[in-house]
Amino acid sequence: MRSDKRKTIFLIEDNRGDIRLIQEALKSTAIDCEVVVARDGVEAMNYLQQDQNLRPDLILLDLNLPKKDGREVLAEIKADPRIRHIPVVVLTTSRNEEDITKSYDLHVNCYIAKSRNLPQLFKIIRGIEEFWLETATLPL
């Protein structure tokens, strides 16, 4: 059964330019969604620990964050039975094999390297949104 509620994407990203570009890419799609932003790992975990009704449908996570890095955030999300079912897509500039392997060891749902090519970045963001919010069947 498909939910008709407005979808929420939780963007955990500290770079203002990347936040703006990702928000613009998300606005360019036909999918109606709200984007909530956290600029560091501590703020992200505080948001995720809130009321279950505020939990996002999808998390886009940068790895290099202040206060608590993305690897720590990913480990905490996947260790918490209340939120571990939320799909997490690592969206980062790192193409380091160790980061990729570590993210999958921590049960990330998908790892994508950000493109500095604007049309390619928009294509990536649209693909993420369409797959995780329209195609995939997720638990309620």
N, CA, C and O of each residue as an XYZ file, in Angstrom:
560
protein
N       0.835     -1.180      0.000
C       0.000      0.000      0.000
C       0.877      1.241      0.000
O       1.786      1.363      0.821
N       0.619      2.124     -0.882
C       1.436      3.311     -1.064
C       0.870      4.477     -0.249
O      -0.336      4.728     -0.258
N       1.733      5.163      0.434
C       1.321      6.314      1.233
C       1.252      7.556      0.348
O       2.120      7.772     -0.498
N       0.210      8.375      0.549
C       0.071      9.610     -0.218
C       0.620     10.820      0.520
O       0.500     11.946      0.038
N       1.220     10.601      1.680
C       1.730     11.738      2.438
C       2.916     12.355      1.713
O       3.643     11.684      0.981
N       3.086     13.645      1.937
C       4.205     14.358      1.328
C       5.499     13.769      1.863
O       5.639     13.567      3.069
N       6.427     13.498      0.989
C       7.695     12.884      1.361
C       8.663     13.932      1.907
O       8.639     15.101      1.522
N       9.506     13.469      2.810
C      10.525     14.328      3.394
C      11.901     13.745      3.122
O      12.161     12.573      3.395
N      12.772     14.574      2.584
C      14.170     14.207      2.382
C      14.990     14.964      3.415
O      14.874     16.182      3.553
N      15.818     14.225      4.135
C      16.668     14.824      5.151
C      18.080     14.913      4.576
O      18.756     13.899      4.400
N      18.508     16.118      4.292
C      19.823     16.371      3.708
C      20.795     16.738      4.822
O      20.610     17.737      5.516
N      21.824     15.926      4.986
C      22.846     16.187      6.003
C      24.106     16.591      5.259
O      24.831     15.754      4.721
N      24.348     17.893      5.241
C      25.396     18.465      4.389
C      25.850     19.782      5.006
O      25.020     20.578      5.446
N      27.146     20.017      5.043
C      27.638     21.264      5.639
C      27.999     22.331      4.609
O      28.109     23.506      4.958
N      28.183     21.950      3.370
C      28.607     22.911      2.343
C      27.394     23.665      1.793
O      26.493     23.076      1.195
N      27.397     24.987      2.012
C      26.243     25.807      1.582
C      25.973     25.702      0.081
O      24.818     25.638     -0.342
N      27.019     25.686     -0.708
C      26.851     25.586     -2.157
C      26.224     24.262     -2.560
O      25.344     24.221     -3.420
N      26.676     23.186     -1.941
C      26.100     21.874     -2.245
C      24.642     21.801     -1.783
O      23.802     21.213     -2.465
N      24.345     22.395     -0.631
C      22.954     22.404     -0.147
C      22.064     23.097     -1.179
O      21.005     22.585     -1.541
N      22.499     24.253     -1.641
C      21.693     25.008     -2.607
C      21.500     24.222     -3.907
O      20.392     24.158     -4.439
N      22.580     23.628     -4.412
C      22.479     22.864     -5.660
C      21.557     21.644     -5.513
O      20.749     21.363     -6.398
N      21.682     20.937     -4.412
C      20.849     19.750     -4.197
C      19.382     20.161     -4.045
O      18.492     19.501     -4.581
N      19.133     21.248     -3.317
C      17.756     21.731     -3.178
C      17.183     22.123     -4.543
O      16.028     21.814     -4.839
N      17.977     22.795     -5.370
C      17.508     23.177     -6.709
C      17.220     21.942     -7.556
O      16.222     21.900     -8.276
N      18.080     20.950     -7.475
C      17.858     19.715     -8.233
C      16.572     19.023     -7.777
O      15.814     18.513     -8.601
N      16.331     19.008     -6.476
C      15.114     18.367     -5.957
C      13.864     19.141     -6.379
O      12.820     18.541     -6.633
N      13.966     20.455     -6.453
C      12.819     21.267     -6.891
C      12.497     21.049     -8.364
O      11.364     21.266     -8.795
N      13.482     20.625     -9.126
C      13.295     20.481    -10.577
C      12.533     19.214    -10.959
O      12.241     19.001    -12.135
N      12.213     18.384     -9.992
C      11.493     17.144    -10.298
C      10.001     17.336    -10.067
O       9.573     18.333     -9.486
N       9.222     16.378    -10.526
C       7.767     16.435    -10.355
C       7.337     15.898     -9.002
O       6.155     15.964     -8.667
N       8.261     15.370     -8.219
C       7.913     14.779     -6.927
C       7.801     15.883     -5.888
O       8.717     16.686     -5.712
N       6.670     15.911     -5.208
C       6.441     16.911     -4.172
C       7.093     16.419     -2.882
O       6.654     15.433     -2.290
N       8.131     17.105     -2.460
C       8.786     16.697     -1.212
C       9.300     17.910     -0.463
O       9.564     18.971     -1.030
N       9.426     17.704      0.822
C      10.006     18.720      1.693
C      11.464     18.338      1.927
O      11.784     17.161      2.090
N      12.339     19.329      1.943
C      13.745     19.067      2.224
C      14.082     19.712      3.559
O      13.931     20.921      3.733
N      14.540     18.894      4.497
C      14.999     19.358      5.798
C      16.519     19.220      5.799
O      17.054     18.199      5.366
N      17.211     20.245      6.284
C      18.670     20.257      6.224
C      19.265     20.289      7.627
O      18.811     21.037      8.493
N      20.287     19.465      7.835
C      21.135     19.548      9.029
C      22.547     19.798      8.546
O      22.992     19.195      7.570
N      23.257     20.692      9.230
C      24.588     21.083      8.749
C      25.734     20.414      9.486
O      26.897     20.673      9.174
N      25.433     19.562     10.455
C      26.492     18.780     11.106
C      25.871     17.497     11.664
O      24.651     17.341     11.704
N      26.738     16.593     12.088
C      26.277     15.291     12.536
C      25.481     15.317     13.826
O      24.558     14.522     14.000
N      25.824     16.215     14.727
C      25.092     16.312     15.993
C      23.663     16.803     15.729
O      22.698     16.243     16.249
N      23.544     17.849     14.920
C      22.223     18.369     14.566
C      21.399     17.277     13.870
O      20.199     17.151     14.112
N      22.043     16.501     13.016
C      21.340     15.427     12.299
C      20.784     14.383     13.269
O      19.620     13.997     13.168
N      21.602     13.934     14.193
C      21.132     12.905     15.122
C      20.058     13.453     16.062
O      19.139     12.723     16.435
N      20.160     14.715     16.449
C      19.108     15.316     17.279
C      17.772     15.314     16.537
O      16.733     15.010     17.122
N      17.803     15.650     15.261
C      16.576     15.641     14.456
C      15.998     14.232     14.363
O      14.792     14.036     14.519
N      16.860     13.257     14.109
C      16.382     11.882     13.926
C      15.870     11.251     15.215
O      15.106     10.287     15.169
N      16.276     11.776     16.352
C      15.835     11.236     17.640
C      14.470     11.800     18.045
O      13.910     11.387     19.060
N      13.933     12.738     17.264
C      12.651     13.363     17.599
C      11.489     12.403     17.411
O      11.668     11.213     17.152
N      10.339     12.938     17.545
C       9.077     12.235     17.347
C       9.076     11.454     16.035
O       9.540     11.949     15.008
N       8.553     10.234     16.077
C       8.541      9.367     14.896
C       7.789      9.997     13.727
O       8.102      9.706     12.572
N       6.813     10.847     13.996
C       6.053     11.488     12.925
C       6.899     12.462     12.110
O       6.520     12.829     10.998
N       8.035     12.879     12.649
C       8.907     13.812     11.948
C      10.013     13.106     11.174
O      10.854     13.764     10.561
N      10.021     11.805     11.194
C      11.118     11.076     10.551
C      11.023     11.185      9.031
O       9.935     11.135      8.457
N      12.182     11.334      8.390
C      12.196     11.501      6.923
C      11.975     10.179      6.191
O      12.062      9.097      6.774
N      11.688     10.302      4.904
C      11.526      9.132      4.045
C      12.851      8.707      3.422
O      13.020      7.556      3.019
N      13.777      9.641      3.350
C      15.074      9.376      2.724
C      16.107     10.303      3.356
O      15.825     11.464      3.651
N      17.306      9.766      3.556
C      18.407     10.569      4.099
C      19.514     10.648      3.052
O      19.972      9.625      2.542
N      19.939     11.874      2.737
C      21.110     12.101      1.890
C      22.216     12.575      2.821
O      22.084     13.613      3.468
N      23.297     11.824      2.890
C      24.325     12.034      3.911
C      25.687     12.293      3.292
O      26.191     11.488      2.508
N      26.279     13.431      3.653
C      27.664     13.697      3.295
C      28.549     12.995      4.327
O      28.130     12.823      5.471
N      29.739     12.594      3.955
C      30.617     11.916      4.916
C      31.436     12.871      5.761
O      31.693     12.599      6.934
N      31.848     13.983      5.180
C      32.746     14.891      5.896
C      31.943     16.035      6.499
O      31.662     17.042      5.849
N      31.584     15.844      7.761
C      30.746     16.806      8.477
C      31.448     17.287      9.736
O      32.278     16.566     10.290
N      31.131     18.489     10.198
C      31.677     18.944     11.482
C      30.946     18.290     12.660
O      29.840     17.771     12.513
N      31.575     18.329     13.798
C      31.071     17.846     15.089
C      30.966     16.318     15.157
O      31.490     15.715     16.093
N      30.318     15.696     14.212
C      30.221     14.230     14.155
C      30.198     13.893     12.669
O      29.307     14.340     11.946
N      31.168     13.110     12.206
C      31.232     12.912     10.755
C      30.176     11.929     10.256
O      29.514     11.246     11.037
N      30.042     11.880      8.935
C      28.994     11.078      8.320
C      29.097      9.595      8.626
O      28.083      8.899      8.691
N      30.318      9.107      8.813
C      30.496      7.678      9.138
C      29.890      7.370     10.502
O      29.242      6.340     10.686
N      30.107      8.269     11.452
C      29.533      8.097     12.793
C      28.006      8.196     12.743
O      27.303      7.419     13.388
N      27.510      9.153     11.976
C      26.061      9.312     11.829
C      25.457      8.058     11.211
O      24.439      7.560     11.693
N      26.068      7.547     10.158
C      25.579      6.331      9.504
C      25.568      5.155     10.480
O      24.592      4.406     10.537
N      26.638      4.988     11.242
C      26.704      3.890     12.218
C      25.591      4.013     13.253
O      24.974      3.013     13.621
N      25.331      5.236     13.727
C      24.277      5.433     14.739
C      22.891      5.175     14.153
O      22.040      4.577     14.811
N      22.664      5.618     12.936
C      21.353      5.385     12.301
C      21.102      3.897     12.154
O      20.031      3.407     12.514
N      22.077      3.175     11.629
C      21.876      1.755     11.341
C      21.892      0.892     12.610
O      21.471     -0.264     12.570
N      22.371      1.439     13.730
C      22.343      0.700     15.003
C      21.052      0.948     15.774
O      20.781      0.246     16.748
N      20.260      1.913     15.370
C      19.046      2.275     16.105
C      17.821      1.638     15.429
O      17.458      2.035     14.322
N      17.182      0.656     16.080
C      16.053     -0.035     15.442
C      14.876      0.888     15.114
O      14.037      0.525     14.289
N      14.789      2.053     15.724
C      13.692      2.984     15.443
C      13.865      3.718     14.117
O      12.884      4.171     13.527
N      15.105      3.841     13.643
C      15.341      4.634     12.431
C      16.158      3.906     11.365
O      16.348      4.444     10.275
N      16.640      2.711     11.647
C      17.537      2.053     10.695
C      16.881      1.661      9.376
O      17.581      1.383      8.402
N      15.560      1.634      9.326
C      14.880      1.286      8.087
C      14.822      2.464      7.100
O      14.503      2.267      5.928
N      15.123      3.666      7.555
C      15.120      4.827      6.651
C      16.290      4.671      5.673
O      17.433      4.524      6.106
N      16.023      4.700      4.371
C      17.138      4.552      3.437
C      18.118      5.717      3.546
O      17.729      6.882      3.629
N      19.398      5.363      3.544
C      20.467      6.360      3.606
C      21.306      6.253      2.333
O      21.846      5.197      2.005
N      21.396      7.371      1.635
C      22.250      7.462      0.459
C      23.415      8.366      0.824
O      23.223      9.547      1.110
N      24.625      7.812      0.816
C      25.803      8.659      1.001
C      26.037      9.401     -0.304
O      26.186      8.793     -1.363
N      26.065     10.715     -0.211
C      26.288     11.585     -1.365
C      27.464     12.481     -1.003
O      27.311     13.450     -0.259
N      28.623     12.154     -1.527
C      29.859     12.771     -1.063
C      30.828     13.009     -2.205
O      30.672     12.446     -3.288
N      31.816     13.833     -1.965
C      32.857     14.041     -2.974
C      33.903     12.930     -2.931
O      34.678     12.775     -3.875
N      33.933     12.169     -1.866
C      34.954     11.129     -1.710
C      34.732      9.963     -2.665
O      33.642      9.394     -2.736
N      35.775      9.623     -3.387
C      35.771      8.418     -4.221
C      36.761      7.410     -3.643
O      37.169      6.462     -4.314
N      37.137      7.634     -2.390
C      38.093      6.784     -1.691
C      37.489      5.396     -1.469
O      36.395      5.262     -0.921
N      38.210      4.381     -1.899
C      37.713      3.004     -1.781
C      37.422      2.628     -0.327
O      36.472      1.895     -0.055
N      38.232      3.124      0.599
C      38.012      2.827      2.018
C      36.686      3.424      2.500
O      35.964      2.786      3.266
N      36.362      4.640      2.057
C      35.073      5.248      2.426
C      33.905      4.449      1.857
O      32.892      4.251      2.527
N      34.055      3.993      0.618
C      32.985      3.213     -0.014
C      32.773      1.902      0.738
O      31.643      1.553      1.078
N      33.854      1.181      0.993
C      33.765     -0.109      1.693
C      33.217      0.080      3.104
O      32.339     -0.666      3.537
N      33.732      1.072      3.816
C      33.284      1.322      5.198
C      31.789      1.666      5.224
O      31.060      1.210      6.104
N      31.339      2.470      4.257
C      29.918      2.841      4.220
C      29.033      1.609      4.018
O      28.003      1.466      4.676
N      29.433      0.731      3.118
C      28.639     -0.494      2.913
C      28.762     -1.429      4.115
O      27.805     -2.128      4.446
N      29.921     -1.454      4.774
C      30.053     -2.239      6.018
C      29.078     -1.733      7.079
O      28.597     -2.502      7.911
N      28.792     -0.426      7.039
C      27.858      0.181      8.005
C      26.409      0.123      7.504
O      25.517      0.731      8.095
N      26.185     -0.612      6.414
C      24.845     -0.875      5.872
C      24.198      0.325      5.186
O      22.978      0.483      5.235
N      25.012      1.177      4.542
C      24.431      2.240      3.723
C      23.606      1.587      2.613
O      23.928      0.492      2.152
N      22.551      2.261      2.195
C      21.701      1.714      1.128
C      22.278      1.980     -0.250
O      22.033      1.227     -1.193
N      23.054      3.066     -0.363
C      23.636      3.405     -1.653
C      24.749      4.440     -1.430
O      24.637      5.302     -0.559
N      25.800      4.346     -2.211
C      26.927      5.289     -2.124
C      27.099      5.930     -3.489
O      27.287      5.235     -4.488
N      27.034      7.253     -3.534
C      27.163      7.969     -4.800
C      28.160      9.110     -4.630
O      28.064      9.902     -3.693
N      29.118      9.180     -5.551
C      30.064     10.306     -5.553
C      29.403     11.480     -6.259
O      28.850     11.340     -7.349
N      29.473     12.646     -5.612
C      28.899     13.862     -6.198
C      29.657     14.225     -7.462
O      30.873     14.055     -7.549
N      28.935     14.714     -8.412
C      29.562     15.214     -9.634
C      29.707     16.726     -9.523
O      28.822     17.391     -8.984
N      30.789     17.271    -10.017
C      30.972     18.729    -10.088
C      30.373     19.279    -11.384
O      30.326     20.491    -11.592
N      29.922     18.383    -12.242
C      29.243     18.764    -13.470
C      27.771     18.965    -13.138
O      27.084     18.014    -12.765
N      27.282     20.195    -13.271
C      25.935     20.534    -12.819
C      24.831     19.678    -13.454
O      24.002     19.134    -12.725
N      24.790     19.539    -14.792
C      23.742     18.676    -15.360
C      23.831     17.234    -14.837
O      22.808     16.589    -14.606
N      25.053     16.740    -14.654
C      25.221     15.370    -14.135
C      24.740     15.290    -12.680
O      24.100     14.309    -12.299
N      25.041     16.310    -11.864
C      24.578     16.312    -10.472
C      23.055     16.317    -10.424
O      22.463     15.576     -9.640
N      22.407     17.147    -11.255
C      20.939     17.169    -11.282
C      20.386     15.805    -11.699
O      19.389     15.346    -11.143
N      21.018     15.165    -12.659
C      20.577     13.833    -13.100
C      20.699     12.829    -11.954
O      19.808     12.005    -11.750
N      21.789     12.898    -11.216
C      21.995     11.992    -10.077
C      20.906     12.214     -9.025
O      20.306     11.256     -8.537
N      20.655     13.462     -8.681
C      19.666     13.779     -7.641
C      18.274     13.325     -8.077
O      17.542     12.725     -7.290
N      17.910     13.606     -9.314
C      16.592     13.153     -9.815
C      16.483     11.633     -9.761
O      15.438     11.094     -9.398
N      17.565     10.945    -10.122
C      17.562      9.484    -10.084
C      17.388      8.949     -8.671
O      16.640      7.997     -8.450
N      18.073      9.557     -7.724
C      17.943      9.150     -6.316
C      16.495      9.336     -5.860
O      15.884      8.423     -5.304
N      15.969     10.513     -6.100
C      14.613     10.837     -5.657
C      13.578      9.902     -6.296
O      12.707      9.365     -5.612
N      13.683      9.721     -7.593
C      12.708      8.860     -8.283
C      12.778      7.424     -7.789
O      11.744      6.792     -7.568
N      13.999      6.899     -7.613
C      14.104      5.515     -7.173
C      13.605      5.348     -5.744
O      12.758      4.493     -5.482
N      14.120      6.156     -4.815
C      13.821      5.932     -3.393
C      12.439      6.411     -2.977
O      11.871      5.876     -2.024
N      11.877      7.411     -3.668
C      10.566      7.918     -3.252
C       9.419      7.433     -4.128
O       8.263      7.513     -3.712
N       9.701      6.934     -5.326
C       8.616      6.487     -6.197
C       8.684      5.007     -6.565
O       7.649      4.348     -6.662
N       9.861      4.489     -6.767
C       9.995      3.117     -7.250
C      10.110      2.108     -6.110
O       9.388      1.111     -6.093
N      10.986      2.350     -5.183
C      11.230      1.398     -4.090
C      10.025      1.319     -3.156
O       9.354      2.318     -2.899
N       9.769      0.131     -2.662
C       8.747     -0.060     -1.638
C       9.458     -0.108     -0.301
O      10.345     -0.933     -0.081
N       9.058      0.788      0.592
C       9.719      0.910      1.886
C       8.739      0.652      3.008
O       7.533      0.819      2.823
N       9.233      0.243      4.182
C       8.312      0.057      5.304
C       7.721      1.387      5.749
O       8.365      2.430      5.629
N       6.502      1.350      6.261
C       5.859      2.581      6.748
C       6.380      2.960      8.099
O       5.954      3.967      8.665
